[in-house]
Amino acid sequence: MIWRLTISEQVFLPYCIEKQPDERYIVLNREYKPVGFKDKEHIKYEEYPICVKLKGIGSATAAKLSYKGDSNTDTIYLYNDGCVPIQSAEHMKNYLKRLEILPKLKVD
């Protein structure tokens, strides 16, 4: 079964955390827009105050955040089509467990 996120879920659920060239991170939704953005146009991230320097994102933290345990710190995916949070209570539980790590990271 293919799961389709509603517009609201596409906009407000963090999908990935992406490192920018200046080493700051941005939290993106499923549309690869900053969480909360619902715009189909290309967005230049540097034009908005949405990137932050996160302390503590090393390979171990990236692996805990990643839905598949990937230690890559460049793009960290919190879920994919195989574990969409709204698909099941178990997927949501696992997603929220990963998501709760984010506010514990220090912002520089």
N, C-alpha and C positions, 0 to 999 in steps of 0.2 A: 504494500500500500504506500502510495506517495503522499507525504504530508505537506500541506501548503500552509505556511504561516499567514495569519491575517495581517493586514497592513499595520495594525497596532503592534503585533508581535515583531514584525520585521523592523519597525522603527525603534521600539523601546527595549528589546532584549539584546544585551551585549552578545555579539557573535564572535568577535576576535579582538585581540589587542595587537596593534601593529607598531613596530619601532620605526621612527622617522629618521632621515639622514642625520639629524642633529642629536640623535640618541634619546630623544623624548618619545613618549608613547601616546597613542590615541586609541580610545575604545570605540570600536565600530559596530554598527548594526549589520543585519544580513544584507543590506543594500550597499555595504562598504561606505556608509556615511556615518558621521559621528552619531552616537546614540541620541535619539530625539529628533534627528533631522529626517524630514520626509521630502526630499528634493530629488528629482530625476536628473538634474543638471550635474555636471562635473563640479566637484567642490575642491578648492585648493585649501588643504588643511591649514597651511601657514597663514591664511587670511583670517583665521578665527582663533580665539584664545582657548583652544580645546586640547592642546598637547601638554603633557606633564612629564617631568623627569621622575621616574619611579625608582626608588632605592630598593634593592633586594630582589630584582628580577634577574636571577642567574638561572643556570640550567635546571637546578633542582626545583625552583619555584615555577619555572615555565612548565616542567613536567607535571607538577601538581595542578596547574591551571588548565593544561591541555586535555581535551576529551580523550585523547589516545596516549597520553603520557609522553608526548614529544618534548624534548628538552631544548628545541630551537627557540631562541629568544627574539627572533626577528618578527615572526607572526605566530601568535598563540591562538589557536582555535578552541573556543569553549564548547562547541558542539558542531555536529555535521548532520547530513540528511539521515544518517543511521541512528542518531540519538537526539532528535529534536525534543526539546524540553516539554512541549505540550503533548507529545506522543503518548507518554505514560507517566505514572506517578514515580516510577523508578528513574526514568530519564530526568525528570524535574528534580528529584532529590539529588542525583549526582551532579547536575548542572549547578544547583544552588550551593552544593558543597564546594565546588570549584569557585563559584562566584564570590563566596564569603571570604576568600583569600585577598581579593582586590582591596577592600577598604583597610586591611591590616598593613598594606605596604605604605611606606613613608613617601610623601610627595616632597620633592626638593623645590 
